[in-house]
Amino acid sequence: MNKIQGFGLLLNLILYIIITLPIRLLSFYKKIYKNPKKFILILIISIIYFASISILLYKFPYSYFELFTNINGIINYGVYAFKILFLSSSFYSIKLLIPKYLNLIHNKKIAILKLQISKITILILLSIINYLLFNTKGILFTIPLVDFIYSLIYLYLYIKNIIILQK
């Protein structure tokens, strides 16, 4: 990775932190997990929030990157990486809120910890394999792919636990 790619990725990391900050702060408010209807409403609103922000940024990606630099290489790589890395951004609330819900309400701490460790392990292994096959593009596509797969797993566990509660 060269300096241009590094700066482009750093700008994406800054953007990701800024975008996810509201839901990260909200996730610490434990009352949202106690009422199932309120939790689902917050989950849906946060998915809509992330989808809306992503669509807006996809429409005007250069505007964000031009705030930080006027170097075309950094801007172009930042936009290129952004369009790949943010494919799964609307799943962020699923990846954050559902595991926390399962941990707090259903006491699934060990299961969630195992899932998160397996996610990191799979992400690292796939990143290495994809890097060998496709260079840095492979690493960029690995992140949204793993996020999508684990979002489905978290949704499955959430639905499974809701069904168990109703019995």
C-alpha positions, 0 to 999 in steps of 0.5 A, a space after each residue: 500500500 502506498 501513501 495515496 492509498 493509506 490517506 484515502 483509507 484514513 479518510 474513509 475511516 474518519 467518515 465511518 467514525 463520524 457516520 456511526 457515532 450517533 448509533 454508537 452513542 445510542 447503543 449505550 442507552 440500555 433502555 432501548 433494549 428492554 422494550 422489543 417494539 421500541 428496539 425494532 423501531 430504533 433498529 429500523 430507523 437506524 437502518 434507514 439513517 445509514 441507507 440515507 447517508 450512504 445514498 447521499 454520500 454515493 451521490 456526492 462522494 467527491 464533496 466529502 474527500 475534497 474537504 480534506 485534500 486537493 490531491 487528486 490521487 487521494 480523492 480518487 482512491 478514497 472515493 474508489 475505496 468508499 464505494 466498495 467499503 460502504 456497500 454494507 454500511 446500512 447493516 451497521 446497526 444490525 451488527 451493533 445493536 442485535 448482538 448487544 440486545 442478545 447479550 443484555 436481554 437473552 444473556 448470550 454473551 459467550 455466543 456473541 463473543 464466539 461469533 465476533 471472534 469467528 468474524 474477525 478470524 474469517 475476515 483476516 483469512 479471507 483478506 489474506 486469500 483475497 489479497 493474494 488473488 486480487 491484490 488490495 481490491 480483494 481486501 476492500 471487497 472482503 469487508 462488506 462481504 463478511 459484514 453482510 454474512 454476519 448481519 444475516 447471522 445476527 438477524 437469524 439469531 434475533 428472530 430465533 430468540 424472538 420466536 423462543 420468547 413467544 412460546 
